[in-house]
Amino acid sequence: MYAVIKSGGKQYRVTSGEQLRVELLSAEVGAPVSFEEVLMVGEGDAVRIGAPLLTGAQVKATVVAHGRGDKVKIFKMRRRKHYQKTQGHRQSFTEVRIDDIVAGA
């Protein structure tokens, strides 16, 4: 069984037992979290699609770790104008393990 969930403005296709990096969540390591915004649940040919969300469906997960991604360098330059600007950014993430997918009614 798989599901499509929405977290942090992004959509993820998840299955049970999978580890996934999502936007930073405010939960302790080892704490259970549940994703209520389920867009689609499917198993084989049987697929249920929400309009826009499925009622009663949720995905249960456990927080494995928190971390920060690789550094991304941003460089802006205007040629012949003597303008250069360098920035860097590291995005924070939460790694979760998908435990269970509840399809609902």
C-alpha distance (Angstrom), angle and dihedral (degrees) to the residues before:
residue distance angle dihedral
M1 . . .
Y2 3.79 . .
A3 3.79 136.1 .
V4 3.79 138.6 -165.1
I5 3.80 111.8 -134.4
K6 3.77 133.8 -177.1
S7 3.81 119.9 -134.7
G8 3.78 129.9 157.5
G9 3.80 93.3 -2.4
K10 3.81 92.3 -57.1
Q11 3.79 133.1 99.1
Y12 3.81 123.7 -130.3
R13 3.81 132.1 -170.6
V14 3.81 106.6 -140.6
T15 3.80 138.2 -178.5
S16 3.81 130.5 -170.3
G17 3.81 114.9 -78.6
E18 3.81 94.0 20.0
Q19 3.83 122.9 130.6
L20 3.77 116.1 -137.6
R21 3.81 138.3 -177.5
V22 3.79 113.9 -135.8
E23 3.79 134.1 168.3
L24 3.81 114.9 -69.0
L25 3.81 113.0 -68.1
S26 3.79 124.3 -162.9
A27 3.81 97.1 -123.0
E28 3.79 133.2 112.1
V29 3.81 122.0 -108.8
G30 3.80 107.7 -88.3
A31 3.80 94.1 21.7
P32 3.80 119.9 128.4
V33 3.81 118.1 -116.0
S34 3.77 130.1 -175.8
F35 3.79 128.4 -152.9
E36 3.80 109.2 -143.0
E37 3.81 96.7 179.6
V38 3.81 99.9 84.5
L39 3.80 113.8 165.9
M40 3.80 100.3 -179.8
V41 3.82 140.3 5.9
G42 3.77 123.1 -166.0
E43 3.77 142.4 171.6
G44 3.79 117.5 179.7
D45 3.80 109.1 -47.9
A46 3.82 94.0 -17.3
V47 3.80 106.3 94.1
R48 3.81 127.0 169.0
I49 3.80 117.1 -162.7
G50 3.78 122.8 -166.6
A51 3.77 127.0 -137.6
P52 3.04 87.5 -118.4
L53 3.85 98.8 -40.5
L54 3.80 133.1 17.8
T55 3.80 112.2 -118.3
G56 3.78 115.3 -127.7
A57 3.81 94.5 8.9
Q58 3.80 121.5 122.2
V59 3.77 140.4 162.3
K60 3.81 117.5 -136.3
A61 3.80 119.0 -151.0
T62 3.81 142.3 165.6
V63 3.80 125.2 -130.9
V64 3.82 109.6 -117.2
A65 3.82 102.6 175.6
H66 3.79 147.0 -22.9
G67 3.78 122.2 -133.1
R68 3.76 149.3 141.9
G69 3.78 127.0 -103.1
D70 3.78 129.7 -127.6
K71 3.79 118.9 -64.3
V72 3.78 115.7 -94.3
K73 3.81 115.7 -155.0
I74 3.79 120.0 -146.4
F75 3.81 117.2 -161.7
K76 3.79 122.9 -177.6
M77 3.78 124.1 -175.0
R78 3.80 136.4 170.6
R79 3.74 109.8 -156.1
R80 3.81 117.8 -126.3
K81 3.83 91.0 4.8
H82 3.82 98.5 88.3
Y83 3.82 91.5 -122.2
Q84 3.79 123.0 137.6
K85 3.78 128.6 157.2
T86 3.81 128.4 -179.7
Q87 3.80 124.7 -168.0
G88 3.78 135.8 168.5
H89 3.78 133.9 -154.1
R90 3.83 136.6 -170.7
Q91 3.80 116.1 -168.5
S92 3.80 118.2 -143.3
F93 3.80 118.4 -133.0
T94 3.79 142.3 -179.0
E95 3.78 120.2 -139.1
V96 3.80 113.4 -145.0
R97 3.80 133.9 -176.8
I98 3.80 115.2 -139.9
D99 3.81 108.9 -129.2
D100 3.78 106.4 171.9
I101 3.79 142.1 0.2
V102 3.81 115.4 -147.3
A103 3.81 110.3 -163.5
G104 3.82 96.2 -165.4
A105 3.79 126.0 -154.2
